[in-house]
Amino acid sequence: MSETVTRPINVTRLFTDEAGESHFVEEKLDLNEVNFAPPAPSMFLSAPAEARASVYLLCPDGYFGDFHPAPRRQIMTLLEGELEVGVSDGEKRRFLPGGSVLVEDTSGKGHSTRSIGDSLLIVTQL
């Protein structure tokens, strides 16, 4: 019997606590080795998540969205530009192309978003 091989990756999650404050946290997600696209070699894959829709979103240079909750649970992946996201506990993080965050602060104080240059994202609604 062959042993399942897993590889962990870091995932940034933005969430709301019971007091309505928003925070960032780094979590581990296990990817399992699978034969995903035969005859190509095996690769590592997460468990699938159903998605409602995906959209491209362009925040123009200088865009600032003050604190607001996310409209729905979503994954935001930055393709171009730079975004600064602030949470209500005072932390700010900058995301560069390739950066991704699981956004789950759909209640409470939410987060702020500032675009540095034109920032192009893919937003996948879960």
N, C-alpha and C positions, 0 to 999 in steps of 0.2 A: 504494500500500500504506500503510495507516494505522499509525502508530507506537503501541506499547503505552505507556499512561501509568501510572506507578507512583507511589505515595505511601508513604514509610516511616513506621512508628510504633515507639515504644519498647515493649519487652516486658520485664518484670521476670522473671528466672529465678532459682530457688533450686536449687543443684546441689551435689554432693559431688565433691571433687577426689580424686586418686589416694591421698592420705594419709588419707582419710576425714573431712576437715574440710568443713563446709558454708559456702557463700558465696552472696551475692546478686551478680547481674551484670545490667546493662542491655544488651539486644541490640536490634538493628533488625530489623524484619520488613517486607518489601515487600508492599504491597497493590496489586493490579492493577485498573485500571478495567474493569468488565464490565457488560453489560446483564443484571443479575441478576434483575429482576422486571418484565419488560415489561408494560405500556407505560410504567412509571415510568422516569425518567431513570437513566442509568448511575450506579454507585457503585463504591467501592473495596472489594475483597474479598481475603482471604488464601487461600492454598491450603487445601483442606479437610483436617481431621484426624479420623480415625475416633474415636468415643467409645464406651466400653462402657456407661456409665451416667451419670446426673446425679442428685444428691441435694441436698436442702436440709439444712443443718446449722446448729443453733442452739447457740452457746456462751454459757451464761448469764453474767451480770455476775460478774466475779471468777474466771472459769475460768482455770486455769493448767495447761498441759500441758508438763512439763519436757522436756528434749531427747529426741527420738524421731525415727527416720526416717519418711518418708511411707510409707503402706502400699502405694502404687502411684503411678505417674506421673499427675499430675492438674493441672487448672487450678482455682484457687480464686478466686472473684469475690465480693467483699463487697457485700452489698445494704444492710445496716443495721448501725449500731454502729461500733466501732473495734477493730481487732486490732493487737497488737504481736507481731511475729515476730522471734525472735533466731536467729542462726546461730552456729556454733561458733568462727568467727574473731572473735567479739565484737560484730559489728555488729547493731543492732536497727533495724527499720523499722516504722513505723505505717502501716496501711492504713485508708483511709476508704471510705465507700460509693462504688462505681464502680471501686475499686482491684482489680487482678487480678494474680495471680502464677502462673507456670508452675512447679510444684513437682516437682523431679526428684531430690531427695535421698533415694532409696529404700534407701540403704545408709549406713554410716558413723555419725557422731555425730548427724546429723539437726538438727532445729530445735526451738525452744520456741515456744509459742503462749499469749498472754495476751489475754483479752477485757476490753475496757473498755466497760462497759454490756452489754446483751444484743446479741450480734453474730450476725447472720443471713448465711449464705453459701450460694452454690451451688457445689457441688464436682462437677466433671465429670471422670470417670475416663477416662483415655486408654489 
